[in-house]
Amino acid sequence: MKIISKFWIFICGLIVLSPLGLLLPDHFKAGSAWGEWGLDEMEQLVGYIPRGLEKLSNLWSAPFPDYAFKGWEDKGLFFLSSAYIISAILGVLVIVLVVMGIGKFIANK
């Protein structure tokens, strides 16, 4: 098996495992996944909101907040897990297209 095939099998495995970010914190009663805190959660954890974080928090809003589509948040674990997988697939596609575009641009120079 070629290394590129192994790579894509590995990436597909990671995509399928992406809902673990949803399941594990819930299973261990840990609250949010590590590093996915909002301003309110950061204030609870640290006791204050860092000035830089507060200033930059409105700079970027995710296309799919919480990796879910509108209306899917309350539909249950199956829909949330599906949204995580779809978001992972879209993320991989965007990265592949950007890297291929950069490669073509560099190859033409």
N, CA, C and O of each residue as an XYZ file, in Angstrom:
436
protein
N       0.846     -1.175      0.000
C       0.000      0.000      0.000
C       0.891      1.238      0.000
O       1.861      1.323      0.753
N       0.544      2.194     -0.859
C       1.328      3.421     -0.950
C       1.160      4.259      0.309
O       0.160      4.156      1.020
N       2.149      5.079      0.560
C       2.117      5.922      1.750
C       0.967      6.930      1.686
O       0.387      7.268      2.718
N       0.634      7.412      0.489
C      -0.471      8.374      0.371
C      -1.796      7.717      0.733
O      -2.670      8.369      1.303
N      -1.958      6.441      0.412
C      -3.177      5.715      0.792
C      -3.253      5.569      2.308
O      -4.318      5.742      2.900
N      -2.135      5.254      2.925
C      -2.096      5.145      4.384
C      -2.415      6.486      5.034
O      -3.115      6.550      6.045
N      -1.895      7.545      4.445
C      -2.160      8.889      4.956
C      -3.657      9.194      4.938
O      -4.202      9.678      5.930
N      -4.326      8.914      3.816
C      -5.757      9.210      3.700
C      -6.593      8.305      4.601
O      -7.633      8.731      5.104
N      -6.164      7.085      4.810
C      -6.865      6.208      5.757
C      -6.737      6.775      7.173
O      -7.698      6.767      7.942
N      -5.550      7.264      7.507
C      -5.322      7.893      8.805
C      -6.201      9.130      8.978
O      -6.823      9.305     10.025
N      -6.255      9.988      7.958
C      -7.084     11.196      8.016
C      -8.555     10.831      8.180
O      -9.263     11.454      8.972
N      -9.024      9.824      7.436
C     -10.420      9.373      7.564
C     -10.693      8.839      8.967
O     -11.774      9.056      9.516
N      -9.731      8.149      9.542
C      -9.869      7.670     10.913
C     -10.005      8.819     11.901
O     -10.824      8.760     12.818
N      -9.204      9.862     11.715
C      -9.304     11.030     12.582
C     -10.648     11.729     12.424
O     -11.224     12.208     13.401
N     -11.145     11.786     11.191
C     -12.456     12.400     10.953
C     -13.542     11.629     11.690
O     -14.408     12.227     12.329
N     -13.496     10.311     11.602
C     -14.509      9.487     12.272
C     -14.407      9.627     13.796
O     -15.415      9.547     14.498
N     -13.193      9.835     14.299
C     -13.004      9.974     15.741
C     -13.284     11.390     16.264
O     -13.280     11.611     17.475
N     -13.526     12.337     15.370
C     -13.712     13.721     15.812
C     -14.843     13.922     16.817
O     -14.725     14.821     17.649
N     -15.930     13.149     16.799
C     -16.956     13.341     17.838
C     -16.502     12.984     19.252
O     -17.232     13.243     20.209
N     -15.321     12.400     19.407
C     -14.824     12.133     20.759
C     -14.683     13.431     21.562
O     -14.795     13.423     22.788
N     -14.440     14.534     20.871
C     -14.372     15.831     21.534
C     -15.693     16.219     22.160
O     -15.742     17.058     23.059
N     -16.737     15.623     21.694
C     -18.079     15.837     22.230
C     -18.387     14.847     23.344
O     -18.963     15.211     24.369
N     -18.005     13.607     23.137
C     -18.382     12.519     24.034
C     -17.555     12.473     25.311
O     -18.113     12.312     26.396
N     -16.249     12.609     25.204
C     -15.383     12.438     26.370
C     -15.601     13.484     27.462
O     -15.723     13.111     28.628
N     -15.655     14.781     27.135
C     -15.910     15.740     28.219
C     -17.251     15.492     28.907
O     -17.369     15.674     30.118
N     -18.262     15.078     28.140
C     -19.563     14.781     28.726
C     -19.484     13.538     29.616
O     -20.057     13.515     30.705
N     -18.780     12.518     29.157
C     -18.650     11.271     29.910
C     -17.932     11.483     31.247
O     -18.320     10.915     32.268
N     -16.893     12.299     31.226
C     -16.115     12.540     32.435
C     -16.592     13.759     33.221
O     -15.944     14.171     34.183
N     -17.712     14.330     32.818
C     -18.288     15.516     33.486
C     -17.250     16.634     33.599
O     -17.096     17.260     34.648
N     -16.543     16.865     32.488
C     -15.440     17.819     32.483
C     -15.830     19.182     31.927
O     -14.974     20.061     31.822
N     -17.085     19.383     31.569
C     -17.480     20.659     30.980
C     -17.075     20.696     29.522
O     -17.213     19.702     28.809
N     -16.581     21.822     29.083
C     -16.180     21.981     27.685
C     -14.886     21.242     27.386
O     -14.100     20.939     28.284
N     -14.683     20.963     26.119
C     -13.420     20.376     25.687
C     -12.299     21.377     25.943
O     -12.517     22.587     25.893
N     -11.097     20.865     26.218
C      -9.971     21.722     26.542
C      -9.693     22.694     25.398
O      -9.583     22.287     24.241
N      -9.582     23.963     25.722
C      -9.233     24.988     24.748
C     -10.406     25.531     23.960
O     -10.217     26.421     23.130
N     -11.600     25.033     24.184
C     -12.768     25.521     23.448
C     -13.649     26.392     24.334
O     -14.875     26.370     24.219
N     -13.027     27.146     25.204
C     -13.773     27.959     26.147
C     -14.191     29.271     25.511
O     -13.454     29.865     24.724
N     -15.386     29.708     25.867
C     -15.850     31.037     25.500
C     -15.396     32.025     26.555
O     -14.737     31.652     27.526
N     -15.750     33.288     26.360
C     -15.349     34.312     27.324
C     -15.917     34.034     28.713
O     -15.227     34.228     29.714
N     -17.164     33.582     28.782
C     -17.779     33.325     30.085
C     -17.094     32.162     30.811
O     -16.890     32.213     32.024
N     -16.741     31.110     30.053
C     -16.047     29.971     30.670
C     -14.632     30.348     31.088
O     -14.141     29.892     32.121
N     -13.975     31.187     30.280
C     -12.618     31.636     30.624
C     -12.645     32.442     31.914
O     -11.754     32.309     32.754
N     -13.658     33.271     32.071
C     -13.758     34.058     33.298
C     -13.980     33.157     34.513
O     -13.449     33.430     35.589
N     -14.760     32.089     34.349
C     -14.977     31.155     35.457
C     -13.692     30.396     35.792
O     -13.398     30.169     36.965
N     -12.925     30.003     34.770
C     -11.711     29.224     35.001
C     -10.584     30.046     35.610
O      -9.916     29.609     36.547
N     -10.381     31.248     35.064
C      -9.224     32.055     35.444
C      -9.583     33.123     36.469
O      -8.733     33.546     37.253
N     -10.831     33.556     36.463
C     -11.241     34.605     37.391
C     -11.376     35.962     36.723
O     -11.919     36.892     37.319
N     -10.896     36.088     35.511
C     -11.008     37.333     34.756
C     -10.875     36.997     33.278
O     -10.516     35.875     32.919
N     -11.165     37.972     32.424
C     -10.989     37.793     30.981
C      -9.751     38.585     30.570
O      -9.722     39.804     30.739
N      -8.734     37.922     30.036
C      -7.548     38.652     29.588
C      -7.924     39.737     28.575
O      -8.749     39.507     27.692
N      -7.320     40.910     28.705
C      -7.656     42.054     27.868
C      -7.529     41.750     26.377
O      -8.399     42.122     25.589
N      -6.445     41.072     25.990
C      -6.222     40.749     24.576
C      -7.280     39.801     24.040
O      -7.735     39.945     22.905
N      -7.668     38.835     24.857
C      -8.704     37.886     24.437
C     -10.035     38.588     24.265
O     -10.763     38.324     23.308
N     -10.351     39.473     25.179
C     -11.616     40.201     25.100
C     -11.647     41.096     23.855
O     -12.676     41.217     23.190
N     -10.510     41.714     23.555
C     -10.425     42.619     22.406
C     -10.538     41.849     21.081
O     -11.170     42.325     20.138
N      -9.928     40.669     21.014
C      -9.901     39.912     19.770
C     -11.056     38.917     19.620
O     -11.193     38.281     18.575
N     -11.884     38.780     20.656
C     -12.915     37.741     20.623
C     -13.951     37.944     19.528
O     -14.542     36.971     19.059
N     -14.184     39.174     19.111
C     -15.179     39.429     18.066
C     -14.565     39.552     16.669
O     -15.265     39.847     15.700
N     -13.265     39.327     16.577
C     -12.573     39.449     15.296
C     -12.992     38.361     14.312
O     -13.105     38.619     13.113
N     -13.221     37.157     14.805
C     -13.521     36.019     13.944
C     -14.718     35.276     14.503
O     -14.783     34.995     15.700
N     -15.661     34.959     13.636
C     -16.747     34.080     14.070
C     -16.733     32.859     13.161
O     -16.596     32.973     11.943
N     -16.873     31.720     13.761
C     -16.773     30.455     13.036
C     -17.954     30.276     12.089
O     -19.072     30.685     12.404
N     -17.711     29.662     10.921
C     -18.821     29.388      9.997
C     -19.849     28.443     10.617
O     -21.046     28.573     10.361
N     -19.386     27.494     11.432
C     -20.264     26.562     12.138
C     -19.932     26.632     13.622
O     -19.125     25.837     14.105
N     -20.536     27.567     14.358
C     -20.222     27.651     15.792
C     -20.500     26.321     16.489
O     -21.534     25.695     16.259
N     -19.590     25.906     17.323
C     -19.676     24.626     18.046
C     -19.759     23.435     17.106
O     -20.262     22.381     17.495
N     -19.279     23.578     15.887
C     -19.234     22.518     14.882
C     -20.619     21.989     14.517
O     -20.726     20.889     13.976
N     -21.665     22.731     14.794
C     -23.023     22.264     14.525
C     -23.734     23.259     13.613
O     -23.366     24.431     13.534
N     -24.739     22.771     12.941
C     -25.547     23.609     12.070
C     -26.716     24.171     12.872
O     -27.109     23.602     13.890
N     -27.266     25.287     12.408
C     -28.382     25.902     13.138
C     -29.517     24.908     13.299
O     -29.928     24.254     12.341
N     -30.015     24.801     14.515
C     -31.125     23.919     14.805
C     -30.729     22.501     15.176
O     -31.575     21.725     15.620
N     -29.461     22.144     15.004
C     -29.008     20.779     15.311
C     -28.559     20.632     16.756
O     -28.377     19.511     17.230
N     -28.378     21.732     17.460
C     -27.831     21.673     18.820
C     -28.706     20.857     19.761
O     -28.189     20.189     20.656
N     -30.014     20.899     19.575
C     -30.935     20.237     20.495
C     -31.494     18.928     19.956
O     -32.396     18.351     20.564
N     -30.982     18.451     18.836
C     -31.537     17.241     18.217
C     -30.919     15.951     18.731
O     -31.360     14.869     18.341
N     -29.941     16.029     19.569
C     -29.375     14.819     20.145
C     -27.961     14.525     19.679
O     -27.410     15.203     18.812
N     -27.398     13.496     20.280
C     -26.002     13.134     20.073
C     -25.704     12.690     18.649
O     -24.631     12.994     18.127
N     -26.623     11.980     18.008
C     -26.382     11.524     16.638
C     -26.190     12.710     15.699
O     -25.260     12.713     14.893
N     -27.052     13.709     15.793
C     -26.943     14.873     14.923
C     -25.693     15.690     15.238
O     -25.022     16.177     14.328
N     -25.382     15.840     16.523
C     -24.161     16.573     16.873
C     -22.915     15.847     16.389
O     -21.983     16.480     15.893
N     -22.887     14.521     16.530
C     -21.745     13.743     16.045
C     -21.627     13.857     14.526
O     -20.526     13.986     13.993
N     -22.765     13.810     13.834
C     -22.762     13.961     12.376
C     -22.241     15.336     11.977
O     -21.493     15.462     11.007
N     -22.634     16.370     12.723
C     -22.150     17.722     12.437
C     -20.645     17.820     12.639
O     -19.968     18.490     11.859
N     -20.101     17.166     13.671
C     -18.657     17.147     13.891
C     -17.946     16.500     12.703
O     -16.933     17.008     12.222
N     -18.484     15.383     12.239
C     -17.858     14.674     11.114
C     -17.937     15.507      9.842
O     -16.958     15.592      9.101
N     -19.087     16.122      9.578
C     -19.238     16.966      8.383
C     -18.288     18.158      8.463
O     -17.664     18.521      7.465
N     -18.175     18.768      9.641
C     -17.248     19.897      9.815
C     -15.806     19.464      9.578
O     -15.027     20.202      8.976
N     -15.447     18.272     10.050
C     -14.088     17.763      9.832
C     -13.825     17.531      8.347
O     -12.751     17.865      7.847
N     -14.796     16.963      7.644
C     -14.649     16.728      6.203
C     -14.477     18.057      5.471
O     -13.601     18.191      4.616
N     -15.313     19.036      5.807
C     -15.199     20.353      5.164
C     -13.852     21.005      5.468
O     -13.245     21.622      4.592
N     -13.386     20.868      6.709
C     -12.083     21.425      7.079
C     -10.950     20.797      6.292
O     -10.058     21.498      5.815
N     -10.980     19.477      6.155
C      -9.944     18.775      5.384
C      -9.997     19.207      3.925
O      -8.956     19.438      3.311
N     -11.201     19.320      3.362
C     -11.333     19.749      1.964
C     -10.770     21.153      1.749
O     -10.077     21.402      0.762
N     -11.063     22.059      2.659
C     -10.543     23.427      2.534
C      -9.025     23.428      2.581
O      -8.378     24.093      1.772
N      -8.450     22.687      3.523
C      -6.989     22.633      3.636
C      -6.364     22.030      2.386
O      -5.362     22.541      1.887
N      -6.947     20.944      1.874
C      -6.417     20.299      0.666
C      -6.474     21.261     -0.513
O      -5.508     21.373     -1.268
N      -7.592     21.954     -0.678
C      -7.719     22.887     -1.803
C      -6.744     24.048     -1.693
O      -6.162     24.463     -2.695
N      -6.560     24.576     -0.492
C      -5.615     25.683     -0.302
C      -4.192     25.225     -0.591
O      -3.446     25.925     -1.275
N      -3.811     24.067     -0.082
C      -2.451     23.556     -0.303
C      -2.233     23.262     -1.788
O      -1.168     23.559     -2.329
N      -3.230     22.684     -2.446
C      -3.094     22.420     -3.885
C      -2.980     23.723     -4.677
O      -2.205     23.809     -5.630
N      -3.749     24.729     -4.283
C      -3.669     26.026     -4.951
C      -2.303     26.666     -4.776
O      -1.737     27.199     -5.730
N      -1.775     26.615     -3.570
C      -0.437     27.159     -3.311
C       0.600     26.370     -4.103
O       1.527     26.954     -4.665
N       0.451     25.049     -4.150
C       1.395     24.215     -4.914
C       1.378     24.558     -6.395
O       2.433     24.656     -7.022
N       0.190     24.741     -6.959
C       0.109     25.117     -8.376
C       0.710     26.494     -8.621
O       1.392     26.715     -9.622
N       0.453     27.415     -7.702
C       0.993     28.771     -7.823
C       2.517     28.728     -7.805
O       3.166     29.381     -8.622
N       3.088     27.967     -6.885
C       4.541     27.871     -6.768
C       5.133     27.139     -7.984
O       6.199     27.504     -8.480
N       4.417     26.095     -8.458
C       4.919     25.327     -9.590
C       4.936     26.163    -10.873
O       5.796     25.960    -11.730
N       4.009     27.085    -11.008
C       3.962     27.940    -12.194
C       5.054     28.993    -12.200
O       5.423     29.500    -13.259
N       5.571     29.324    -11.034
C       6.665     30.314    -10.975
C       7.925     29.583    -11.260
O       8.999     30.185    -11.272
